[in-house]
Amino acid sequence: MIQNKITFHKVDAFLISSTYNINYVSGFPNFSPFEREGFVILVKDKKYIITDARYTESVKKDTSNFQIVEISLKNPLEKILENLARMHKIKTIAVEEANLTVKEHKKISKYFKNIVDFNLNKLRSIKDKEEIEKIKNACKIADQAFEHILTNIKTGITEKEIADEIHLFVKRKGANNSFDSIVAFGKNSAIPHHQPTDTKLAKKDIILLDFGVNAQNYCNDMTRTVFLGKATAEQKNAYNAVLEAQKKAIEQCSNPAKTGQSKIKIKASKIDKVARDYITLHGYPTIPHSLGHGIGLEVHEAPRLSPASSEILKPGMVFSIEPGIYIPGKFGIRIEDLIVLEKHGYQNITHSPRSLTEL
């Protein structure tokens, strides 16, 4: 149970407001991340979901061992907080400060003597077997989507049409996109987060596809770069540099315990440095984004693989490795796979071909 994973040292209760963390602790996935529709309060021997009549029945159906407290005109949130504070003698409560508004924080401070900050990012960064299987399933659908979309690529088709086709294919598989797909043709591929336009595909264009799948509430993220017709020598050299940088970074994910050096830690910043150095040593601009990020209920979560990261990678973490080379006005190349770090190594769970593809 979640109370066993969260230490109550020096706090009497936790108030969870992030919809992703509510999903994580309760299994209820349907609160909107854009509106405040519910809270979870955990005390040592009780679990509460606070919401209104729109959700009480579905919360009952999708959760277990949670007591539902319904917000209404006669029972507003302020009264609920006051009652719970008195009932459980809560003096110190931990909240997600990064997720609360100033107004909400002021409201909560009326009913609890001490408020401290906490987040579930570190706890969520270590996935259990069930979570990893769900991410693998999302990856499987994404691999199928990539295979399908290659059959749709032809001159004259637009970036938006490819993005729409990815969305429709994923929907037909009973899943959703985990973010708005990036589809970039030609020089647009040099913009790392280009938004699809009505640009039409022309002969000899480079095509960058970055998309994700959300299945069973767990996400996938992958990127492939392909060519319509023959790639130029310059494009081939850049592609091979990105691919080799990714391979070298992934190889660094081998757990040192495998070689009897269990005291050596795998630093997220070191993985980033391996790929970044390879690319710059071959004369290309540095990667303008982090090398990778954790993935799970959210498409971007802990850990972060960047030069500034202080995180140590641990078994159970699932993260992307996505080096890129971007030459403004010409082209961009990115290759992205998802890696599961295991006790004695790693597993690449993105299976779409990474070799240079000319259509």
C-alpha angles and dihedrals in degrees: 000000000000094000088066091055096047114064115226092202108148094352132089098202147000125229111202117195106160109101091220092053091045087055090048096052099035108023091236109130104173106087111109115248087215099055135044103246103146150004135207122216119193123194125173096272105016139057122203134189113198114200143125136265093276090071110024096096095046091046089054090051097046102040139052134203092017121121110220118220112192122217114221140151089271093042108038124179092260092058092046092053092047092050094048092047090053096040095052097030090238112183101154119041128180116221138179098252093183090059101045127084119232088250092054092047091052091049093051092047090064092068105034125058096212129027122192132180127246139157135198096218096108092046092047092048091072107071125203123222094269092052092048091051090053091051090048089053090052088050091052091055091047091052089052091048091053092050090049096047093054088065090056097053112109138138113282097028114123131232090244092052092054091047090050091049091052089051093049093047092051090047090052088056090057095254139099137230112268089213139354107291120248112222116173130176127198115328090001087074088071088071104082095209100029115166115225115261138178089275109139124225114251132193114282092017121148114232123207117193120187115170143139143210129221111202124166087357093298123112141226129195126190140161132199130176119205137172132233100219125344119344116231120246089253091052092046092052092049092046092051090048092054092046093049091046089053093048092051092048092049091049088057088063091074106119110245088221085076089069095040094260097114094155092065111098125215105232118204089216091055092055089052092048094053093057095037093051093048091054096046093044087059091056101261128126116268118266105274093212138041116287093239151338140214119263135200130105085359125044090229118038140124133348107053117199103207139122089261096049118118093184125124114218114235137187111278095037117126117200144154128252107203118159118176144186118210124186109185115234092013119054147306132221127198131167119191131185133168119240129199112205110220134189093262103023139320142288126220105217097183107088105177111120115271097192116111107280123204114186 
